[in-house]
Every structure is written in C-alpha cells, then in structure tokens.
Amino acid sequence: SCGYGNSVEMGAYAPFYVEIENHGEDFEGTIQMIIPGRNNQNVMYEKDISLQKGATKTIELVGMIEKPTRQVNIRVANSKGKVIWSSLENCATLADLRNVNVGILSDDFSALGYMDHKPFSSNSEMTTQIFELTKDSFPSDWRALDMLDVIVISDYSTDMLSAEQLNALALWVNDGGLLMVGTGSTANKTLANLNNNLFNVTTQGLKTYNTK
C-alpha cells in the first residue's frame, strides 16, 4: 500500500508498506523501491531485510514522488545485490494540492466523518480531505507524515502506539505539523501515551449537555 488512502501527494514524502512472505530458505538482502524521477532519472529507496523461512513481514519504506506516475517498481535483491523478484505496483499520485490533508487516529473514525470535504471561508477552493490512521498504518519515520497537514487524535488509546511512532509524531509536530487532540469523556485513554511524551495535560472535570 502507498501513502494515505492509497494515494501519494506529489512532492511530499509518504509511507509505502510492502508485505513479504518467504517461501524459501532463510533470507538476507534488501527491498528496493524505484520511482520515476525528473529528467528520466529514476530514484531508488531501499532497506535491509532479514526474513526466516516461512515468515511474513511488513516493511515500511519512505519515499517521495516528484512527477505524476501510476506505478512504482518494488524489487527484492539478495545479499549479493542480484534482483530475485520484481513487480510494478499501482500507486496513484495526487497533483491537485488544493486539499488540506487531515489524518485521523480514532477508535470511532466514522464519528469524525463530518470533517471531510469542508471548504474554508477564507478560500472556498481549499477543502479538507480526511484519512483514517491506525496502529499498523501510522509510520515510525516522521518524514512519512509529510503529506498530512493536520493530525487529529480523539477517542483513541494512544498506549497502542510504539515509542518509534510517538517519536515520529513529536518530530512531525516540531517541524510545523498541527496536532489536534480530543479529550472529553475519553481523555484518559487519549492522553495515556501523549502525556510526558508530547505535553502534559490534565482535565478538571466533565459536564454533560444535551445537544441537537
């Protein structure tokens, strides 16, 4: 899978996840991703992998697509650098940068669906586009959050996030990313792993209102 919503914003780093299953002997080598670059210069990203016989592993790569493309080339090379498997995988490229991309981490993603495709009063051509984030899809490399303008964490057990994922979130915020955190009746589970890592927040009480 690639990016968010199976799409990548052109000119921004994004996560690419490749699931590999080893049907042979224990394996040592690299996984490579080749992306068409400018002036016909391809760009290759790679990561070392180690996979035991019969094992399955999901590999996270981080890369940038700089020109419109429909596919990226995923390859596996052995320890001697010989490519033993190669496949072209579909990956849509978003060239329209009028969307404000909002990643949502929530146990009830549908409840926040009202945030999608909302125009801005100051610029009616700009609209929000929301993407669902999960424990498995939240990257451990902060650059992979590059195409997101806002991250919303609400009604979510943040102790599900690893130290690497929390560090990626903190680095993204420090680089200028906007983080919005919902509290209310689910404050404890939402703040569980954010406090002492990103900030220190306490809630002073809870009032319930009947609303229309």
URDAHU-V301413 format. One record per run of one state. SS is the DSSP state (H for helix, E for strand, C for the rest). FROM is the first residue (numbers start at 1). LEN is the number of residues. If there is no record, write none. Layout:
# URDAHU-V301413
SS&FROM&LEN ; SS&FROM&LEN
This chain:
# URDAHU-V301413
C&1&1 ; E&2&1 ; C&3&1 ; E&4&1 ; C&5&2 ; E&7&3 ; C&10&3 ; E&13&9 ; C&22&5 ; E&27&9 ; C&36&2 ; H&38&3 ; C&41&2 ; E&43&9 ; C&52&4 ; E&56&9 ; C&65&6 ; E&71&8 ; C&79&4 ; E&83&8 ; C&91&1 ; E&92&3 ; C&95&4 ; E&99&7 ; C&106&3 ; H&109&7 ; C&116&3 ; E&119&2 ; C&121&2 ; E&123&11 ; C&134&8 ; H&142&4 ; C&146&4 ; E&150&4 ; C&154&4 ; H&158&3 ; C&161&2 ; H&163&12 ; C&175&3 ; E&178&4 ; C&182&2 ; H&184&8 ; C&192&3 ; E&195&1 ; C&196&3 ; E&199&1 ; C&200&13
